Amino acid sequence: MHQTVIEYTDTFSNSTDLAIAHFSRWNDELSVLDKIESTIKIFEDGVSSDPLIYSVSTSLFDIAGLSSIREANINGYRFLYEVNERDKGIVVTALLLLGQKQSIKEQLVTHCLMYR
């Protein structure tokens, strides 16, 4: 059986910080943090047991023709991630955290402008 390792990119961390700042405008920061932490736990539990549990991101496929990026929709958040085999194990790389209503295309442009 292959062991699954979960990695988080700097882009994922940056987008999580932006989501916390955004949602903290309408809710207290502690509740936002609790919700994001519990959502990350659900994501980790799901991909640890089955890395391909979530489907290919149709948004990214439509925008860029990418079929290697998967999208998990959990608790009003979207996780974009990849699955790769490495050294007899499976690596799940979390790429981006978005709110349910955020445009993937706009976030990619923003990321390219802010963090190039």
HUPE-V261021 format. One record per backbone hydrogen bond with DSSP energy under -1.0 kcal/mol. CO is the residue of the C=O (numbers start at 1). NH is the residue of the N-H. Records with the same first field share a line. If there is no record, write none. Layout:
CO=NH / NH
This chain:
3=90
5=92
7=94
9=13
10=14
11=15
12=16
13=17
14=18
15=19
16=20
17=21
18=22
19=23
20=24
22=25
23=27
28=32
29=33
30=34
31=35
32=36
33=37
34=38
35=39
36=40
37=41
38=42
39=43
40=44
41=45
42=46
43=47
44=48
45=49
46=50
50=53
55=71
57=61
58=62
59=63
60=64 / 66
61=65
69=57
70=81
72=79
74=77
76=100
77=74
78=98
79=72
80=95 / 96
81=70
82=93
84=91
86=89
89=86
90=5
91=84
92=7
93=82
94=9
96=80
98=78
99=102
103=107
104=108
105=109
106=110
107=111
108=112
109=113
110=114
111=115
